[in-house]
């Protein structure tokens, strides 16, 4: 929770459309761990809308639909032993294996969606 504001400030500018690049995101989505009025106010002052679930309220905010994509991706990466338990000390080696793992996941999805079994 202490790293929310530095994380948002570290987002690089987004290019693509004509004009000035987008410097801040339009919306921040988070779970109950990020529920803090202080953080909501700081993000609101920067012009960033928040979609953060509140503690003590029942589920049903709809955030699980977005979160499921992230959790599914992490679960797919954990099928590779080398990524499930990190043995590499160097970050560049680990990042290379993550890129290789993501490439294999994308290839499998494409392969299965085309009907090749």
PDB file as gemmi writes it, atoms N, CA and C in Angstrom:
CRYST1    1.000    1.000    1.000  90.00  90.00  90.00 P 1                      
ATOM      1  N   UNK A   1       0.819  -1.184   0.000  1.00  0.00           N  
ATOM      2  CA  UNK A   1       0.000   0.000   0.000  1.00  0.00           C  
ATOM      3  C   UNK A   1       0.870   1.259   0.000  1.00  0.00           C  
ATOM      4  N   UNK A   2       2.071   1.164   0.539  1.00  0.00           N  
ATOM      5  CA  UNK A   2       2.935   2.338   0.589  1.00  0.00           C  
ATOM      6  C   UNK A   2       3.533   2.670  -0.771  1.00  0.00           C  
ATOM      7  N   UNK A   3       3.481   1.753  -1.712  1.00  0.00           N  
ATOM      8  CA  UNK A   3       4.100   1.957  -3.013  1.00  0.00           C  
ATOM      9  C   UNK A   3       3.108   2.356  -4.096  1.00  0.00           C  
ATOM     10  N   UNK A   4       1.866   2.630  -3.745  1.00  0.00           N  
ATOM     11  CA  UNK A   4       0.859   2.965  -4.758  1.00  0.00           C  
ATOM     12  C   UNK A   4       1.194   4.264  -5.487  1.00  0.00           C  
ATOM     13  N   UNK A   5       1.455   5.317  -4.762  1.00  0.00           N  
ATOM     14  CA  UNK A   5       1.732   6.614  -5.380  1.00  0.00           C  
ATOM     15  C   UNK A   5       3.047   6.580  -6.168  1.00  0.00           C  
ATOM     16  N   UNK A   6       4.157   6.036  -5.625  1.00  0.00           N  
ATOM     17  CA  UNK A   6       5.381   5.948  -6.442  1.00  0.00           C  
ATOM     18  C   UNK A   6       5.199   5.092  -7.693  1.00  0.00           C  
ATOM     19  N   UNK A   7       4.373   4.049  -7.601  1.00  0.00           N  
ATOM     20  CA  UNK A   7       4.120   3.200  -8.757  1.00  0.00           C  
ATOM     21  C   UNK A   7       3.380   3.974  -9.850  1.00  0.00           C  
ATOM     22  N   UNK A   8       2.386   4.745  -9.470  1.00  0.00           N  
ATOM     23  CA  UNK A   8       1.623   5.534 -10.445  1.00  0.00           C  
ATOM     24  C   UNK A   8       2.512   6.627 -11.039  1.00  0.00           C  
ATOM     25  N   UNK A   9       3.368   7.230 -10.223  1.00  0.00           N  
ATOM     26  CA  UNK A   9       4.250   8.288 -10.718  1.00  0.00           C  
ATOM     27  C   UNK A   9       5.337   7.736 -11.645  1.00  0.00           C  
ATOM     28  N   UNK A  10       5.671   6.449 -11.526  1.00  0.00           N  
ATOM     29  CA  UNK A  10       6.723   5.841 -12.349  1.00  0.00           C  
ATOM     30  C   UNK A  10       6.222   5.377 -13.717  1.00  0.00           C  
ATOM     31  N   UNK A  11       4.926   5.504 -13.984  1.00  0.00           N  
ATOM     32  CA  UNK A  11       4.377   5.075 -15.264  1.00  0.00           C  
ATOM     33  C   UNK A  11       4.916   5.998 -16.357  1.00  0.00           C  
ATOM     34  N   UNK A  12       5.538   5.442 -17.404  1.00  0.00           N  
ATOM     35  CA  UNK A  12       6.064   6.302 -18.470  1.00  0.00           C  
ATOM     36  C   UNK A  12       4.934   6.900 -19.303  1.00  0.00           C  
ATOM     37  N   UNK A  13       5.265   7.943 -20.041  1.00  0.00           N  
ATOM     38  CA  UNK A  13       4.251   8.578 -20.879  1.00  0.00           C  
ATOM     39  C   UNK A  13       3.823   7.636 -22.000  1.00  0.00           C  
ATOM     40  N   UNK A  14       2.559   7.745 -22.374  1.00  0.00           N  
ATOM     41  CA  UNK A  14       1.965   6.863 -23.379  1.00  0.00           C  
ATOM     42  C   UNK A  14       1.920   7.610 -24.702  1.00  0.00           C  
ATOM     43  N   UNK A  15       2.543   7.023 -25.730  1.00  0.00           N  
ATOM     44  CA  UNK A  15       2.543   7.653 -27.044  1.00  0.00           C  
ATOM     45  C   UNK A  15       1.538   6.953 -27.940  1.00  0.00           C  
ATOM     46  N   UNK A  16       1.281   7.534 -29.080  1.00  0.00           N  
ATOM     47  CA  UNK A  16       0.414   6.878 -30.033  1.00  0.00           C  
ATOM     48  C   UNK A  16      -0.485   7.840 -30.782  1.00  0.00           C  
ATOM     49  N   UNK A  17      -1.147   8.704 -30.069  1.00  0.00           N  
ATOM     50  CA  UNK A  17      -2.032   9.659 -30.716  1.00  0.00           C  
ATOM     51  C   UNK A  17      -1.297  10.983 -30.911  1.00  0.00           C  
ATOM     52  N   UNK A  18      -1.788  11.765 -31.849  1.00  0.00           N  
ATOM     53  CA  UNK A  18      -1.189  13.066 -32.107  1.00  0.00           C  
ATOM     54  C   UNK A  18      -1.397  13.979 -30.911  1.00  0.00           C  
ATOM     55  N   UNK A  19      -0.435  14.846 -30.679  1.00  0.00           N  
ATOM     56  CA  UNK A  19      -0.535  15.775 -29.562  1.00  0.00           C  
ATOM     57  C   UNK A  19       0.389  15.371 -28.442  1.00  0.00           C  
ATOM     58  N   UNK A  20       0.171  15.962 -27.300  1.00  0.00           N  
ATOM     59  CA  UNK A  20       1.010  15.674 -26.144  1.00  0.00           C  
ATOM     60  C   UNK A  20       0.739  14.257 -25.642  1.00  0.00           C  
ATOM     61  N   UNK A  21       1.787  13.515 -25.276  1.00  0.00           N  
ATOM     62  CA  UNK A  21       1.568  12.160 -24.775  1.00  0.00           C  
ATOM     63  C   UNK A  21       0.862  12.173 -23.417  1.00  0.00           C  
ATOM     64  N   UNK A  22       0.102  11.138 -23.168  1.00  0.00           N  
ATOM     65  CA  UNK A  22      -0.622  10.985 -21.908  1.00  0.00           C  
ATOM     66  C   UNK A  22       0.380  10.694 -20.797  1.00  0.00           C  
ATOM     67  N   UNK A  23       0.419  11.533 -19.784  1.00  0.00           N  
ATOM     68  CA  UNK A  23       1.393  11.390 -18.713  1.00  0.00           C  
ATOM     69  C   UNK A  23       0.877  10.571 -17.530  1.00  0.00           C  
ATOM     70  N   UNK A  24      -0.405  10.607 -17.285  1.00  0.00           N  
ATOM     71  CA  UNK A  24      -0.969   9.875 -16.150  1.00  0.00           C  
ATOM     72  C   UNK A  24      -2.109   8.997 -16.646  1.00  0.00           C  
ATOM     73  N   UNK A  25      -2.367   7.898 -15.953  1.00  0.00           N  
ATOM     74  CA  UNK A  25      -3.500   7.060 -16.371  1.00  0.00           C  
ATOM     75  C   UNK A  25      -4.820   7.754 -16.060  1.00  0.00           C  
ATOM     76  N   UNK A  26      -5.851   7.350 -16.766  1.00  0.00           N  
ATOM     77  CA  UNK A  26      -7.177   7.928 -16.522  1.00  0.00           C  
ATOM     78  C   UNK A  26      -7.833   7.311 -15.295  1.00  0.00           C  
ATOM     79  N   UNK A  27      -7.525   6.049 -15.023  1.00  0.00           N  
ATOM     80  CA  UNK A  27      -8.175   5.327 -13.933  1.00  0.00           C  
ATOM     81  C   UNK A  27      -7.192   4.346 -13.311  1.00  0.00           C  
ATOM     82  N   UNK A  28      -7.273   4.169 -11.997  1.00  0.00           N  
ATOM     83  CA  UNK A  28      -6.482   3.187 -11.262  1.00  0.00           C  
ATOM     84  C   UNK A  28      -7.449   2.201 -10.630  1.00  0.00           C  
ATOM     85  N   UNK A  29      -7.209   0.917 -10.864  1.00  0.00           N  
ATOM     86  CA  UNK A  29      -8.041  -0.136 -10.304  1.00  0.00           C  
ATOM     87  C   UNK A  29      -7.233  -0.903  -9.276  1.00  0.00           C  
ATOM     88  N   UNK A  30      -7.837  -1.190  -8.124  1.00  0.00           N  
ATOM     89  CA  UNK A  30      -7.129  -1.918  -7.081  1.00  0.00           C  
ATOM     90  C   UNK A  30      -8.083  -2.673  -6.179  1.00  0.00           C  
ATOM     91  N   UNK A  31      -7.523  -3.582  -5.383  1.00  0.00           N  
ATOM     92  CA  UNK A  31      -8.356  -4.345  -4.457  1.00  0.00           C  
ATOM     93  C   UNK A  31      -8.394  -3.657  -3.090  1.00  0.00           C  
ATOM     94  N   UNK A  32      -8.929  -4.343  -2.101  1.00  0.00           N  
ATOM     95  CA  UNK A  32      -9.138  -3.746  -0.786  1.00  0.00           C  
ATOM     96  C   UNK A  32      -7.842  -3.354  -0.074  1.00  0.00           C  
ATOM     97  N   UNK A  33      -6.727  -3.926  -0.467  1.00  0.00           N  
ATOM     98  CA  UNK A  33      -5.465  -3.590   0.183  1.00  0.00           C  
ATOM     99  C   UNK A  33      -5.083  -2.133  -0.063  1.00  0.00           C  
ATOM    100  N   UNK A  34      -5.567  -1.529  -1.126  1.00  0.00           N  
ATOM    101  CA  UNK A  34      -5.240  -0.150  -1.467  1.00  0.00           C  
ATOM    102  C   UNK A  34      -6.305   0.835  -1.000  1.00  0.00           C  
ATOM    103  N   UNK A  35      -7.259   0.377  -0.192  1.00  0.00           N  
ATOM    104  CA  UNK A  35      -8.334   1.241   0.276  1.00  0.00           C  
ATOM    105  C   UNK A  35      -7.806   2.200   1.335  1.00  0.00           C  
ATOM    106  N   UNK A  36      -7.664   3.451   0.954  1.00  0.00           N  
ATOM    107  CA  UNK A  36      -7.204   4.485   1.864  1.00  0.00           C  
ATOM    108  C   UNK A  36      -7.690   5.822   1.330  1.00  0.00           C  
ATOM    109  N   UNK A  37      -8.334   6.598   2.185  1.00  0.00           N  
ATOM    110  CA  UNK A  37      -8.833   7.900   1.742  1.00  0.00           C  
ATOM    111  C   UNK A  37      -7.683   8.825   1.366  1.00  0.00           C  
ATOM    112  N   UNK A  38      -6.533   8.667   2.035  1.00  0.00           N  
ATOM    113  CA  UNK A  38      -5.369   9.493   1.720  1.00  0.00           C  
ATOM    114  C   UNK A  38      -4.905   9.248   0.280  1.00  0.00           C  
ATOM    115  N   UNK A  39      -4.851   7.971  -0.109  1.00  0.00           N  
ATOM    116  CA  UNK A  39      -4.426   7.649  -1.470  1.00  0.00           C  
ATOM    117  C   UNK A  39      -5.476   8.070  -2.501  1.00  0.00           C  
ATOM    118  N   UNK A  40      -6.740   7.901  -2.153  1.00  0.00           N  
ATOM    119  CA  UNK A  40      -7.801   8.325  -3.065  1.00  0.00           C  
ATOM    120  C   UNK A  40      -7.724   9.834  -3.325  1.00  0.00           C  
ATOM    121  N   UNK A  41      -7.466  10.601  -2.277  1.00  0.00           N  
ATOM    122  CA  UNK A  41      -7.389  12.052  -2.420  1.00  0.00           C  
ATOM    123  C   UNK A  41      -6.170  12.471  -3.244  1.00  0.00           C  
ATOM    124  N   UNK A  42      -5.029  11.828  -3.001  1.00  0.00           N  
ATOM    125  CA  UNK A  42      -3.813  12.183  -3.756  1.00  0.00           C  
ATOM    126  C   UNK A  42      -3.983  11.863  -5.238  1.00  0.00           C  
ATOM    127  N   UNK A  43      -4.615  10.732  -5.541  1.00  0.00           N  
ATOM    128  CA  UNK A  43      -4.850  10.387  -6.938  1.00  0.00           C  
ATOM    129  C   UNK A  43      -5.889  11.321  -7.560  1.00  0.00           C  
ATOM    130  N   UNK A  44      -6.883  11.682  -6.783  1.00  0.00           N  
ATOM    131  CA  UNK A  44      -7.920  12.590  -7.275  1.00  0.00           C  
ATOM    132  C   UNK A  44      -7.334  13.977  -7.574  1.00  0.00           C  
ATOM    133  N   UNK A  45      -6.405  14.436  -6.754  1.00  0.00           N  
ATOM    134  CA  UNK A  45      -5.756  15.729  -6.996  1.00  0.00           C  
ATOM    135  C   UNK A  45      -4.941  15.709  -8.283  1.00  0.00           C  
ATOM    136  N   UNK A  46      -4.456  14.541  -8.680  1.00  0.00           N  
ATOM    137  CA  UNK A  46      -3.693  14.416  -9.925  1.00  0.00           C  
ATOM    138  C   UNK A  46      -4.611  14.219 -11.128  1.00  0.00           C  
ATOM    139  N   UNK A  47      -5.921  14.140 -10.893  1.00  0.00           N  
ATOM    140  CA  UNK A  47      -6.877  13.967 -11.987  1.00  0.00           C  
ATOM    141  C   UNK A  47      -7.055  12.520 -12.395  1.00  0.00           C  
ATOM    142  N   UNK A  48      -6.770  11.588 -11.480  1.00  0.00           N  
ATOM    143  CA  UNK A  48      -6.875  10.158 -11.767  1.00  0.00           C  
ATOM    144  C   UNK A  48      -8.091   9.605 -11.027  1.00  0.00           C  
ATOM    145  N   UNK A  49      -8.997   8.994 -11.764  1.00  0.00           N  
ATOM    146  CA  UNK A  49     -10.171   8.369 -11.145  1.00  0.00           C  
ATOM    147  C   UNK A  49      -9.742   7.062 -10.486  1.00  0.00           C  
ATOM    148  N   UNK A  50     -10.366   6.712  -9.375  1.00  0.00           N  
ATOM    149  CA  UNK A  50     -10.018   5.482  -8.667  1.00  0.00           C  
ATOM    150  C   UNK A  50     -11.185   4.508  -8.712  1.00  0.00           C  
ATOM    151  N   UNK A  51     -10.842   3.275  -8.888  1.00  0.00           N  
ATOM    152  CA  UNK A  51     -11.809   2.185  -8.847  1.00  0.00           C  
ATOM    153  C   UNK A  51     -11.247   1.159  -7.872  1.00  0.00           C  
ATOM    154  N   UNK A  52     -11.242   1.528  -6.588  1.00  0.00           N  
ATOM    155  CA  UNK A  52     -10.655   0.711  -5.533  1.00  0.00           C  
ATOM    156  C   UNK A  52     -11.773   0.208  -4.634  1.00  0.00           C  
ATOM    157  N   UNK A  53     -11.798  -1.101  -4.406  1.00  0.00           N  
ATOM    158  CA  UNK A  53     -12.821  -1.695  -3.546  1.00  0.00           C  
ATOM    159  C   UNK A  53     -12.632  -1.210  -2.108  1.00  0.00           C  
ATOM    160  N   UNK A  54     -13.733  -1.005  -1.420  1.00  0.00           N  
ATOM    161  CA  UNK A  54     -13.677  -0.538  -0.033  1.00  0.00           C  
ATOM    162  C   UNK A  54     -13.729  -1.719   0.928  1.00  0.00           C  
ATOM    163  N   UNK A  55     -13.009  -1.578   2.021  1.00  0.00           N  
ATOM    164  CA  UNK A  55     -13.006  -2.626   3.047  1.00  0.00           C  
ATOM    165  C   UNK A  55     -14.340  -2.629   3.779  1.00  0.00           C  
ATOM    166  N   UNK A  56     -14.761  -3.808   4.174  1.00  0.00           N  
ATOM    167  CA  UNK A  56     -15.978  -3.937   4.947  1.00  0.00           C  
ATOM    168  C   UNK A  56     -17.247  -3.946   4.131  1.00  0.00           C  
ATOM    169  N   UNK A  57     -17.157  -3.749   2.839  1.00  0.00           N  
ATOM    170  CA  UNK A  57     -18.333  -3.798   1.988  1.00  0.00           C  
ATOM    171  C   UNK A  57     -18.405  -5.154   1.300  1.00  0.00           C  
ATOM    172  N   UNK A  58     -19.593  -5.607   0.962  1.00  0.00           N  
ATOM    173  CA  UNK A  58     -19.712  -6.915   0.320  1.00  0.00           C  
ATOM    174  C   UNK A  58     -19.083  -6.915  -1.069  1.00  0.00           C  
ATOM    175  N   UNK A  59     -18.738  -8.106  -1.520  1.00  0.00           N  
ATOM    176  CA  UNK A  59     -18.168  -8.255  -2.863  1.00  0.00           C  
ATOM    177  C   UNK A  59     -19.241  -7.924  -3.903  1.00  0.00           C  
ATOM    178  N   UNK A  60     -18.825  -7.796  -5.114  1.00  0.00           N  
ATOM    179  CA  UNK A  60     -19.764  -7.488  -6.177  1.00  0.00           C  
ATOM    180  C   UNK A  60     -19.441  -6.178  -6.858  1.00  0.00           C  
ATOM    181  N   UNK A  61     -18.223  -5.679  -6.638  1.00  0.00           N  
ATOM    182  CA  UNK A  61     -17.848  -4.413  -7.258  1.00  0.00           C  
ATOM    183  C   UNK A  61     -17.514  -4.579  -8.729  1.00  0.00           C  
ATOM    184  N   UNK A  62     -17.302  -5.824  -9.176  1.00  0.00           N  
ATOM    185  CA  UNK A  62     -16.958  -6.061 -10.567  1.00  0.00           C  
ATOM    186  C   UNK A  62     -15.475  -6.029 -10.839  1.00  0.00           C  
ATOM    187  N   UNK A  63     -14.655  -5.786  -9.810  1.00  0.00           N  
ATOM    188  CA  UNK A  63     -13.212  -5.730 -10.012  1.00  0.00           C  
ATOM    189  C   UNK A  63     -12.616  -7.102 -10.292  1.00  0.00           C  
ATOM    190  N   UNK A  64     -13.324  -8.156  -9.943  1.00  0.00           N  
ATOM    191  CA  UNK A  64     -12.802  -9.498 -10.159  1.00  0.00           C  
ATOM    192  C   UNK A  64     -12.642  -9.842 -11.622  1.00  0.00           C  
ATOM    193  N   UNK A  65     -13.421  -9.233 -12.488  1.00  0.00           N  
ATOM    194  CA  UNK A  65     -13.331  -9.506 -13.921  1.00  0.00           C  
ATOM    195  C   UNK A  65     -11.978  -9.041 -14.453  1.00  0.00           C  
ATOM    196  N   UNK A  66     -11.534  -7.868 -14.035  1.00  0.00           N  
ATOM    197  CA  UNK A  66     -10.243  -7.349 -14.468  1.00  0.00           C  
ATOM    198  C   UNK A  66      -9.119  -8.107 -13.784  1.00  0.00           C  
ATOM    199  N   UNK A  67      -9.288  -8.397 -12.520  1.00  0.00           N  
ATOM    200  CA  UNK A  67      -8.239  -9.063 -11.746  1.00  0.00           C  
ATOM    201  C   UNK A  67      -8.018 -10.490 -12.229  1.00  0.00           C  
ATOM    202  N   UNK A  68      -9.056 -11.148 -12.732  1.00  0.00           N  
ATOM    203  CA  UNK A  68      -8.955 -12.524 -13.181  1.00  0.00           C  
ATOM    204  C   UNK A  68      -7.926 -12.670 -14.295  1.00  0.00           C  
ATOM    205  N   UNK A  69      -7.833 -11.697 -15.169  1.00  0.00           N  
ATOM    206  CA  UNK A  69      -6.886 -11.753 -16.279  1.00  0.00           C  
ATOM    207  C   UNK A  69      -5.458 -11.787 -15.745  1.00  0.00           C  
ATOM    208  N   UNK A  70      -5.168 -10.960 -14.757  1.00  0.00           N  
ATOM    209  CA  UNK A  70      -3.830 -10.911 -14.174  1.00  0.00           C  
ATOM    210  C   UNK A  70      -3.522 -12.206 -13.442  1.00  0.00           C  
ATOM    211  N   UNK A  71      -4.453 -12.680 -12.630  1.00  0.00           N  
ATOM    212  CA  UNK A  71      -4.214 -13.912 -11.876  1.00  0.00           C  
ATOM    213  C   UNK A  71      -4.081 -15.118 -12.795  1.00  0.00           C  
ATOM    214  N   UNK A  72      -4.828 -15.134 -13.894  1.00  0.00           N  
ATOM    215  CA  UNK A  72      -4.713 -16.233 -14.847  1.00  0.00           C  
ATOM    216  C   UNK A  72      -3.337 -16.220 -15.518  1.00  0.00           C  
ATOM    217  N   UNK A  73      -2.840 -15.052 -15.844  1.00  0.00           N  
ATOM    218  CA  UNK A  73      -1.524 -14.945 -16.461  1.00  0.00           C  
ATOM    219  C   UNK A  73      -0.439 -15.417 -15.511  1.00  0.00           C  
ATOM    220  N   UNK A  74      -0.532 -15.048 -14.253  1.00  0.00           N  
ATOM    221  CA  UNK A  74       0.455 -15.499 -13.266  1.00  0.00           C  
ATOM    222  C   UNK A  74       0.369 -17.008 -13.098  1.00  0.00           C  
ATOM    223  N   UNK A  75      -0.836 -17.557 -13.069  1.00  0.00           N  
ATOM    224  CA  UNK A  75      -0.995 -19.008 -12.951  1.00  0.00           C  
ATOM    225  C   UNK A  75      -0.407 -19.727 -14.164  1.00  0.00           C  
ATOM    226  N   UNK A  76      -0.579 -19.162 -15.352  1.00  0.00           N  
ATOM    227  CA  UNK A  76       0.002 -19.776 -16.548  1.00  0.00           C  
ATOM    228  C   UNK A  76       1.525 -19.723 -16.513  1.00  0.00           C  
ATOM    229  N   UNK A  77       2.086 -18.653 -15.976  1.00  0.00           N  
ATOM    230  CA  UNK A  77       3.543 -18.573 -15.855  1.00  0.00           C  
ATOM    231  C   UNK A  77       4.089 -19.556 -14.831  1.00  0.00           C  
ATOM    232  N   UNK A  78       3.282 -19.892 -13.833  1.00  0.00           N  
ATOM    233  CA  UNK A  78       3.733 -20.821 -12.792  1.00  0.00           C  
ATOM    234  C   UNK A  78       3.778 -22.268 -13.262  1.00  0.00           C  
ATOM    235  N   UNK A  79       3.293 -22.547 -14.465  1.00  0.00           N  
ATOM    236  CA  UNK A  79       3.415 -23.912 -14.964  1.00  0.00           C  
ATOM    237  C   UNK A  79       4.851 -24.217 -15.394  1.00  0.00           C  
ATOM    238  N   UNK A  80       5.670 -23.169 -15.520  1.00  0.00           N  
ATOM    239  CA  UNK A  80       7.083 -23.351 -15.821  1.00  0.00           C  
ATOM    240  C   UNK A  80       7.859 -23.341 -14.507  1.00  0.00           C  
ATOM    241  N   UNK A  81       8.544 -24.438 -14.212  1.00  0.00           N  
ATOM    242  CA  UNK A  81       9.212 -24.600 -12.922  1.00  0.00           C  
ATOM    243  C   UNK A  81      10.212 -23.486 -12.649  1.00  0.00           C  
ATOM    244  N   UNK A  82      10.930 -23.081 -13.658  1.00  0.00           N  
ATOM    245  CA  UNK A  82      11.964 -22.076 -13.475  1.00  0.00           C  
ATOM    246  C   UNK A  82      11.364 -20.710 -13.121  1.00  0.00           C  
ATOM    247  N   UNK A  83      10.143 -20.462 -13.505  1.00  0.00           N  
ATOM    248  CA  UNK A  83       9.488 -19.209 -13.159  1.00  0.00           C  
ATOM    249  C   UNK A  83       8.697 -19.319 -11.861  1.00  0.00           C  
ATOM    250  N   UNK A  84       8.274 -20.526 -11.517  1.00  0.00           N  
ATOM    251  CA  UNK A  84       7.520 -20.720 -10.280  1.00  0.00           C  
ATOM    252  C   UNK A  84       8.427 -20.503  -9.072  1.00  0.00           C  
ATOM    253  N   UNK A  85       9.614 -21.078  -9.102  1.00  0.00           N  
ATOM    254  CA  UNK A  85      10.603 -20.889  -8.052  1.00  0.00           C  
ATOM    255  C   UNK A  85      11.805 -20.224  -8.698  1.00  0.00           C  
ATOM    256  N   UNK A  86      12.111 -19.049  -8.278  1.00  0.00           N  
ATOM    257  CA  UNK A  86      13.180 -18.294  -8.928  1.00  0.00           C  
ATOM    258  C   UNK A  86      14.537 -18.781  -8.437  1.00  0.00           C  
ATOM    259  N   UNK A  87      15.328 -19.332  -9.355  1.00  0.00           N  
ATOM    260  CA  UNK A  87      16.659 -19.809  -9.044  1.00  0.00           C  
ATOM    261  C   UNK A  87      17.730 -18.823  -9.515  1.00  0.00           C  
ATOM    262  N   UNK A  88      17.389 -17.959 -10.436  1.00  0.00           N  
ATOM    263  CA  UNK A  88      18.360 -17.068 -11.039  1.00  0.00           C  
ATOM    264  C   UNK A  88      18.595 -15.845 -10.161  1.00  0.00           C  
ATOM    265  N   UNK A  89      19.845 -15.492  -9.996  1.00  0.00           N  
ATOM    266  CA  UNK A  89      20.176 -14.303  -9.214  1.00  0.00           C  
ATOM    267  C   UNK A  89      20.104 -13.042 -10.059  1.00  0.00           C  
ATOM    268  N   UNK A  90      20.397 -13.187 -11.332  1.00  0.00           N  
ATOM    269  CA  UNK A  90      20.425 -12.024 -12.211  1.00  0.00           C  
ATOM    270  C   UNK A  90      19.031 -11.749 -12.764  1.00  0.00           C  
ATOM    271  N   UNK A  91      18.648 -10.478 -12.737  1.00  0.00           N  
ATOM    272  CA  UNK A  91      17.322 -10.076 -13.205  1.00  0.00           C  
ATOM    273  C   UNK A  91      17.160 -10.275 -14.710  1.00  0.00           C  
ATOM    274  N   UNK A  92      18.225 -10.042 -15.472  1.00  0.00           N  
ATOM    275  CA  UNK A  92      18.098 -10.152 -16.919  1.00  0.00           C  
ATOM    276  C   UNK A  92      17.845 -11.587 -17.362  1.00  0.00           C  
ATOM    277  N   UNK A  93      18.417 -12.561 -16.638  1.00  0.00           N  
ATOM    278  CA  UNK A  93      18.173 -13.969 -16.971  1.00  0.00           C  
ATOM    279  C   UNK A  93      16.722 -14.335 -16.655  1.00  0.00           C  
ATOM    280  N   UNK A  94      16.238 -13.895 -15.501  1.00  0.00           N  
ATOM    281  CA  UNK A  94      14.852 -14.176 -15.114  1.00  0.00           C  
ATOM    282  C   UNK A  94      13.877 -13.516 -16.093  1.00  0.00           C  
ATOM    283  N   UNK A  95      14.171 -12.281 -16.485  1.00  0.00           N  
ATOM    284  CA  UNK A  95      13.299 -11.585 -17.429  1.00  0.00           C  
ATOM    285  C   UNK A  95      13.302 -12.282 -18.793  1.00  0.00           C  
ATOM    286  N   UNK A  96      14.434 -12.831 -19.187  1.00  0.00           N  
ATOM    287  CA  UNK A  96      14.506 -13.571 -20.452  1.00  0.00           C  
ATOM    288  C   UNK A  96      13.623 -14.810 -20.403  1.00  0.00           C  
ATOM    289  N   UNK A  97      13.671 -15.532 -19.284  1.00  0.00           N  
ATOM    290  CA  UNK A  97      12.824 -16.719 -19.160  1.00  0.00           C  
ATOM    291  C   UNK A  97      11.347 -16.348 -19.069  1.00  0.00           C  
ATOM    292  N   UNK A  98      11.037 -15.184 -18.479  1.00  0.00           N  
ATOM    293  CA  UNK A  98       9.641 -14.741 -18.463  1.00  0.00           C  
ATOM    294  C   UNK A  98       9.166 -14.426 -19.878  1.00  0.00           C  
ATOM    295  N   UNK A  99      10.022 -13.799 -20.676  1.00  0.00           N  
ATOM    296  CA  UNK A  99       9.662 -13.509 -22.071  1.00  0.00           C  
ATOM    297  C   UNK A  99       9.468 -14.793 -22.853  1.00  0.00           C  
ATOM    298  N   UNK A 100      10.331 -15.759 -22.611  1.00  0.00           N  
ATOM    299  CA  UNK A 100      10.203 -17.054 -23.278  1.00  0.00           C  
ATOM    300  C   UNK A 100       8.918 -17.758 -22.851  1.00  0.00           C  
ATOM    301  N   UNK A 101       8.609 -17.704 -21.559  1.00  0.00           N  
ATOM    302  CA  UNK A 101       7.375 -18.307 -21.065  1.00  0.00           C  
ATOM    303  C   UNK A 101       6.136 -17.651 -21.648  1.00  0.00           C  
ATOM    304  N   UNK A 102       6.132 -16.317 -21.725  1.00  0.00           N  
ATOM    305  CA  UNK A 102       4.989 -15.612 -22.309  1.00  0.00           C  
ATOM    306  C   UNK A 102       4.853 -15.937 -23.792  1.00  0.00           C  
ATOM    307  N   UNK A 103       5.983 -16.079 -24.479  1.00  0.00           N  
ATOM    308  CA  UNK A 103       5.931 -16.447 -25.898  1.00  0.00           C  
ATOM    309  C   UNK A 103       5.320 -17.829 -26.077  1.00  0.00           C  
ATOM    310  N   UNK A 104       5.701 -18.759 -25.203  1.00  0.00           N  
ATOM    311  CA  UNK A 104       5.141 -20.112 -25.286  1.00  0.00           C  
ATOM    312  C   UNK A 104       3.648 -20.121 -24.986  1.00  0.00           C  
ATOM    313  N   UNK A 105       3.215 -19.324 -24.015  1.00  0.00           N  
ATOM    314  CA  UNK A 105       1.794 -19.238 -23.681  1.00  0.00           C  
ATOM    315  C   UNK A 105       1.010 -18.672 -24.862  1.00  0.00           C  
ATOM    316  N   UNK A 106       1.530 -17.604 -25.465  1.00  0.00           N  
ATOM    317  CA  UNK A 106       0.847 -17.008 -26.633  1.00  0.00           C  
ATOM    318  C   UNK A 106       0.810 -17.989 -27.803  1.00  0.00           C  
ATOM    319  N   UNK A 107       1.895 -18.699 -28.031  1.00  0.00           N  
ATOM    320  CA  UNK A 107       1.934 -19.663 -29.125  1.00  0.00           C  
ATOM    321  C   UNK A 107       0.918 -20.784 -28.899  1.00  0.00           C  
ATOM    322  N   UNK A 108       0.830 -21.272 -27.661  1.00  0.00           N  
ATOM    323  CA  UNK A 108      -0.145 -22.331 -27.360  1.00  0.00           C  
ATOM    324  C   UNK A 108      -1.575 -21.842 -27.579  1.00  0.00           C  
ATOM    325  N   UNK A 109      -1.862 -20.626 -27.137  1.00  0.00           N  
ATOM    326  CA  UNK A 109      -3.217 -20.096 -27.330  1.00  0.00           C  
ATOM    327  C   UNK A 109      -3.544 -19.938 -28.802  1.00  0.00           C  
ATOM    328  N   UNK A 110      -2.602 -19.426 -29.573  1.00  0.00           N  
ATOM    329  CA  UNK A 110      -2.813 -19.254 -30.997  1.00  0.00           C  
ATOM    330  C   UNK A 110      -2.962 -20.611 -31.684  1.00  0.00           C  
ATOM    331  N   UNK A 111      -2.132 -21.549 -31.290  1.00  0.00           N  
ATOM    332  CA  UNK A 111      -2.153 -22.896 -31.861  1.00  0.00           C  
ATOM    333  C   UNK A 111      -3.511 -23.574 -31.581  1.00  0.00           C  
ATOM    334  N   UNK A 112      -4.018 -23.440 -30.362  1.00  0.00           N  
ATOM    335  CA  UNK A 112      -5.288 -24.059 -30.005  1.00  0.00           C  
ATOM    336  C   UNK A 112      -6.475 -23.322 -30.624  1.00  0.00           C  
ATOM    337  N   UNK A 113      -6.365 -22.019 -30.798  1.00  0.00           N  
ATOM    338  CA  UNK A 113      -7.493 -21.290 -31.361  1.00  0.00           C  
ATOM    339  C   UNK A 113      -7.662 -21.535 -32.867  1.00  0.00           C  
ATOM    340  N   UNK A 114      -6.587 -21.922 -33.526  1.00  0.00           N  
ATOM    341  CA  UNK A 114      -6.672 -22.203 -34.953  1.00  0.00           C  
ATOM    342  C   UNK A 114      -7.187 -23.613 -35.241  1.00  0.00           C  
ATOM    343  N   UNK A 115      -7.346 -24.423 -34.206  1.00  0.00           N  
ATOM    344  CA  UNK A 115      -7.902 -25.757 -34.389  1.00  0.00           C  
ATOM    345  C   UNK A 115      -6.865 -26.834 -34.585  1.00  0.00           C  
ATOM    346  N   UNK A 116      -5.591 -26.522 -34.415  1.00  0.00           N  
ATOM    347  CA  UNK A 116      -4.546 -27.551 -34.493  1.00  0.00           C  
ATOM    348  C   UNK A 116      -4.396 -28.202 -33.138  1.00  0.00           C  
ATOM    349  N   UNK A 117      -4.680 -29.468 -33.074  1.00  0.00           N  
ATOM    350  CA  UNK A 117      -4.581 -30.160 -31.799  1.00  0.00           C  
ATOM    351  C   UNK A 117      -3.364 -30.964 -31.829  1.00  0.00           C  
TER     352      UNK A 117                                                      
END                                                                             
